[in-house]
Amino acid sequence: MPNYRLLAVDIDGTLVNSRDELTPAVAEAVRRAAAAGVRVVLVTGRQYGRSRPLAVELGLDTPIVSSCGSLIKRPSDHRTLFRADFPRHVLGEVLTTVHDAGYDPVVYTDTFTAGYEYHFPVDPPRRSELAQFIRLNPTNGRHTPDLVAAPPEGAFAGFAIGTREEMFAMHEQLDARLPGELYIHVLRSPRYEGFMCEIAAREMTKWSGVMWLAESWNIAAEEICAVGDDVNDLPMIRGAGLGVAMGNAVPELKAAADRIAPTHDDDGLVEVVRWVLGE
């Protein structure tokens, strides 16, 4: 096995199980990798605020790559190391397109220390899927009635939410309106009933976030192991020296992976750590 110096770990469906639990076996394995000198980086579609408690529990002092690569923050002091803001004209087009299609757009801003991280325009929302998202994230959202007409400064990612078919259609509309300007994917988080059409600036992916850190640490792509379970993990699974799909991963990810680990409900990340440490 090559000497892997960085382990990039997705959260939902990878680090935590189907009950959103970090099991003792997985926690011990992650700590063992870090103690062996491997830089363990949480790389997630979650907001920073929902990711940080896991880093703290694991004792990780490495930066968190959140919002699919669009925001990198240090959990010890919340310092922002990297943020990929939408160009203003692109953000305006995104919000208008989503709104005109009948959905309430949500955007993220780098405002964790101010007590909120996302903005939504209508209260109550027009769709039950977004109402559920807000209900499950009640303390870190801000109702911003003029979001579409006057979006906040520093917005770096966002989403629309609805049915699977609706969100793939939303993806097509955004691609047609802003060709080459966005990175978009459609997935369903196990936490929510709806499918999300997640939107970021072009070339902003989990892999771009991982490589931003790796280059600062003089770590080459072949020295990285990346592990995940869904379509937003594809860039890092393809780019890493060892790309691992969890046993519960979507078929596209399994097809792209170098190895397939046991499922998240079988503590599959424990086996990944063994591979990384050459055991």
Steps between C-alpha positions, in 0.01 A plus 500: 500500500622856432558726798168681538545830683146639474167327560202695360181378666143577398257524793147386410498139387872461579617627839156467659256213458140500380389620846738799480721340766876511531569154639780434751678270253508763225603775742786286630617421145501867399695596812747219429560630148559851631736371771698322229566832329229486232321831453130412532275757331121503520370578150126550489197656340387602848526853626802576716289528815359149461845356424707657776356298795626180338849644455500605864379158615774332298766741625587611146678832461511486121283744301151390393410503130129582512226579249662268244827693487365854499600582858805389701517598866717414797288348778720621786426870442254507203757676283408493131787371289320488165163605363374490142241778474263505206566786257215745561347469153509120523335499841223728374431273204496191723254647747270632227502169313418297811231744614335520158490120482280496810753425775637705788877526458728459800848650516786454745714778642811487717320627809528213751634729773199730450267212582371403157632342181219491246236737358152416373254746340147394599359411841326261491666349192298412194614138507475240777852373426654836592269535799645174630857619442432817700324305773803273538742795490309754710781700660737578215265636232398856427177607332613749235188624315696688232740211436427476128499874428787593732708193589750521786868563441731203526257226393707199399252213448130422501230258404143441390304205636212296361437162342771310315349573159450868582859545613648335193285736292629789715855385428431514127347848522798639690746339258313653207483846655858508632703258286842432650444731797390252767575170667166324558394158622174341615486272800288406796638535850375223731389775738245660266200382301579707192776487242741793495631673192823629655665795328851644528731710287670321213784262582413502871481137611601292798815410308592863433470564875711197587769599252505859628601359839727229360703748301549718808635189678711387202296181463458352152173359367640146501565535875130559568230246584146631452187316611133578439159371397316742268532689173653809660795276598578403140767767435705403804455125448629540144780737594648330807780247494259261669131568440271294722123458470304384801297182460186716520622736226305584185591288195680788324742535789566128527579492128755780539666370819825309536361304794165442667484495880230346721191715557471786746273281713780242513761756611658493154732789575689276744610286205598810302729613781665157496569542127640849552729381778609198295366246747 
